[in-house]
Amino acid sequence: MDKLLNFLGLCRRAGKLLTGNDVVTDAVRNGEARLVIVSSDVSKNTEKKLRAVCGSYSVEILKLNRTTDELSASIGKFAAVTATTDSGFAKKLSTLIMNDIGGTCV
């Protein structure tokens, strides 16, 4: 596994990573989510809905260059959509995705 996926696993073990479309959407609406992350193969419909919600609540959303299977393996739970609730983790993940590892802003 690479640095990004290892860090996502650390975030999950720290209890600062939410998984699942409904859970993440609720966290964005409740002001808990600091950064939303979607896998490269998430459905267009899911991505569109998350983009709308995140845009309404000014939450950054990033798309990984990793598949759902790779993301799921790194956090130990099936997930195509995740969100971190910690500002520090969000800043580090954003840096890893955009600079070191490669990803896109949705």
Contact map, one row per residue, 1 for C-alpha under 8 A:
1110110000000000000000000000000000000000000000000000000000000000000000000100000000000000000000000000000000
1111110000000000000000000000000000000000000000000000000000000000000000000000000000000000000000000000000000
1111111000000000000000000000000000000000000000000000000000000000000000000000000000000000000000000000000000
0111111100000000000000000000000000000000000000000000000000000000000000000000000000000000000010011000100000
1111111110000000000000000000000000000000000000000000000000000000000001100110000000000000000000000000000000
1111111111000000000000000000000000000000000000000000000000000000000000000100000000000000000000000000000000
0011111111100000000000000000000000000000000000000000000000000000000000000000000000000000000010000000000000
0001111111110000100000000000000000000000000000000000000000000000000000000110000000000000000010000000000000
0000111111111000000000000000000000000000000000000000000000000000000000000111000000000000000000000000000000
0000011111111100000000000000000000000000000000000000000000000000000000000000000000000000000000000000000000
0000001111111111100000000000000000000000000000000000000000000000000000000000000000010000100000000000000000
0000000111111111110000000000000000000000000000000000000000000000000000000010000000000000000000000000000000
0000000011111111000000000000000000000000000000000000000000000000000000000000000000000000000000000000000000
0000000001111111100000000000000000000000000000000000000000000000000000000000000000000000000000000000000000
0000000000111111100000000000000000000000000000000000000000000000000000000000000000000000000000000000000000
0000000000111111110000000000000000000000000000000000000000000000000000000000000000011100100000000000000000
0000000100110111111000000000000000000000000000000000000000000000000000000000000001111000000000000000000000
0000000000010001111100110000000000000000000000000000000000000000000000000000000001111000000000000000000000
0000000000000000111110110000000000000000000000000000000000000000000000000000001111100000000000000000000000
0000000000000000011111110000000000000000000000000000000000000000000000000000001111000000000000000000000000
0000000000000000001111111000000000000000000001000000000000000000000000000000000111000000000000000000000000
0000000000000000000111111100000000000000000000000000000000000000000000000000000000000000000000000000000000
0000000000000000011111111110000000000000000000000000000000000000000000000000000000000000000000000000000000
0000000000000000011111111111000010010000000000000000000000000000000000000000000011100000000000000000000000
0000000000000000000011111111100000000000000000000100100000000000000000000000000000000000000000000000000000
0000000000000000000001111111110000000000000000000000000000000000000000000000000000000000000000000000000000
0000000000000000000000111111111110000000000000000000000000000000000000000000000000000000000000000000000000
0000000000000000000000011111111111000000000000000000110010100000000000000000000000000000000000000000000000
0000000000000000000000001111111100000000000000000000100010000000000000000000000000000000000000000000000000
0000000000000000000000000111111110000000000000000000000000000000000000000000000000000000000000000000000000
0000000000000000000000000011111111000000000000000000000010000000000000000000000000000000000000000000000000
0000000000000000000000000011111111000000000000000000000000000000000000000000000000001000000000000000000000
0000000000000000000000010011011111110000000000000000000000100000000000000000000000111100000000000000000000
0000000000000000000000000001001111110000000000000000000000110000000000000000000000111110010000000000000000
0000000000000000000000000000000011111000000000000000000000111100000000000000000000111000010001000000000000
0000000000000000000000010000000011111100000000000000010000111100000000000000000011110000000000000000000000
0000000000000000000000000000000000111110000000000000000000001111000000000000000011100000000000000000000000
0000000000000000000000000000000000011111010000100000000000001111000000000000000111000000000000000000000000
0000000000000000000000000000000000001111110000000000000000000011111100100000000110000000000000000000000000
0000000000000000000000000000000000000111110000000000000000000011111100000000000000000000000000000000000000
0000000000000000000000000000000000000011111000000000000000000000001100000000000100000000000000000000000000
0000000000000000000000000000000000000111111101100000000000000000000100000000000110000000000000000000000000
0000000000000000000000000000000000000000111111100000000000000000000000000000000000000000000000000000000000
0000000000000000000000000000000000000000011111110000000000000000000000000000000000000000000000000000000000
0000000000000000000000000000000000000000001111111000000000000000000000000000000000000000000000000000000000
0000000000000000000010000000000000000000011111111100000000000000000000000000000000000000000000000000000000
0000000000000000000000000000000000000100011111111110000000000000000000000000000000000000000000000000000000
0000000000000000000000000000000000000000000111111111000000000000000000000000000000000000000000000000000000
0000000000000000000000000000000000000000000011111111100000000000000000000000000000000000000000000000000000
0000000000000000000000001000000000000000000001111111110000000000000000000000000000000000000000000000000000
0000000000000000000000000000000000000000000000111111111000001000000000000000000000000000000000000000000001
0000000000000000000000000000000000000000000000011111111100000000000000000000000000000000000000000000000000
0000000000000000000000001001100000000000000000001111111110000000000000000000000000000000000000000000000000
0000000000000000000000000001000000010000000000000111111111111000000000000000000000000000000000000000000000
0000000000000000000000000000000000000000000000000011111111110000000000000000000000000000000000000000000000
0000000000000000000000000000000000000000000000000001111111100000000000000000000000000000000000000000000000
0000000000000000000000000001101000000000000000000000111111100000000000000000000000000000000000000000000000
0000000000000000000000000000000000000000000000000000011111110000000000000000000000000000000000000000000000
0000000000000000000000000001000011110000000000000000011111111000000000000000000000000000000000000000000000
0000000000000000000000000000000001110000000000000000011001111100000000000000000000000000000000000000000000
0000000000000000000000000000000000111100000000000010010000111110000000000000000000000000000000000000000011
0000000000000000000000000000000000111100000000000000000000011111000000000000000000000000000001001000001111
0000000000000000000000000000000000001111000000000000000000001111100000000000000000000000000000000000001111
0000000000000000000000000000000000001111000000000000000000000111111000000000000000000000000000001000011100
0000000000000000000000000000000000000011000000000000000000000011111000000000000000000000000000000000011100
0000000000000000000000000000000000000011000000000000000000000001111101100000000000000000000000000000000000
0000000000000000000000000000000000000011100000000000000000000001111111100000000100000000000000000000000000
0000000000000000000000000000000000000011110000000000000000000000011111110000011100000000000000000000000000
0000000000000000000000000000000000000000000000000000000000000000001111111000010000000000000000000000000000
0000100000000000000000000000000000000000000000000000000000000000011111111100000000000000000000000000000000
0000100000000000000000000000000000000010000000000000000000000000011111111110011100000000000000000000000000
0000000000000000000000000000000000000000000000000000000000000000000111111111111100000000000000000000000000
0000000000000000000000000000000000000000000000000000000000000000000011111111110000000000000000000000000000
1000110110000000000000000000000000000000000000000000000000000000000001111111000000000000000000000000000000
0000100110010000000000000000000000000000000000000000000000000000000000111111100000000000000000000000000000
0000000010000000000000000000000000000000000000000000000000000000000000011111110000000000000000000000000000
0000000000000000000000000000000000000000000000000000000000000000000000011011111000000000000000000000000000
0000000000000000000000000000000000000000000000000000000000000000000110111001111100000000000000000000000000
0000000000000000001100000000000000000000000000000000000000000000000100110000111111000000000000000000000000
0000000000000000001110000000000000000110110000000000000000000000001100110000011111000000000000000000000000
0000000000000000001110010000000000011110010000000000000000000000000000000000001111100000000000000000000000
0000000000000000111110010000000000011100000000000000000000000000000000000000001111110000000000000000000000
0000000000000000111000010000000011111000000000000000000000000000000000000000000011111000000000000000000000
0000000000100001110000000000000011110000000000000000000000000000000000000000000001111110110000000000000000
0000000000000001110000000000000111100000000000000000000000000000000000000000000000111110110000000000000000
0000000000000001000000000000000011000000000000000000000000000000000000000000000000011111110000000000000000
0000000000000000000000000000000001000000000000000000000000000000000000000000000000011111111000000000000000
0000000000000000000000000000000000000000000000000000000000000000000000000000000000000111111100000000000000
0000000000100001000000000000000000000000000000000000000000000000000000000000000000011111111110000000000000
0000000000000000000000000000000001100000000000000000000000000000000000000000000000011111111111000000000000
0000000000000000000000000000000000000000000000000000000000000000000000000000000000000011111111100000000000
0000000000000000000000000000000000000000000000000000000000000000000000000000000000000001111111110000000000
0001001100000000000000000000000000000000000000000000000000000000000000000000000000000000111111111000000000
0000000000000000000000000000000000100000000000000000000000000100000000000000000000000000011111111100000000
0000000000000000000000000000000000000000000000000000000000000000000000000000000000000000001111111111000000
0001000000000000000000000000000000000000000000000000000000000000000000000000000000000000000111111111110000
0001000000000000000000000000000000000000000000000000000000000101000000000000000000000000000011111111111100
0000000000000000000000000000000000000000000000000000000000000000000000000000000000000000000001111111111110
0000000000000000000000000000000000000000000000000000000000000000000000000000000000000000000000111111110000
0000000000000000000000000000000000000000000000000000000000000000000000000000000000000000000000111111110000
0001000000000000000000000000000000000000000000000000000000000000000000000000000000000000000000011111111000
0000000000000000000000000000000000000000000000000000000000000001100000000000000000000000000000011111111100
0000000000000000000000000000000000000000000000000000000000000111100000000000000000000000000000001100111110
0000000000000000000000000000000000000000000000000000000000000111100000000000000000000000000000001100011111
0000000000000000000000000000000000000000000000000000000000001110000000000000000000000000000000000100001111
0000000000000000000000000000000000000000000000000010000000001110000000000000000000000000000000000000000111
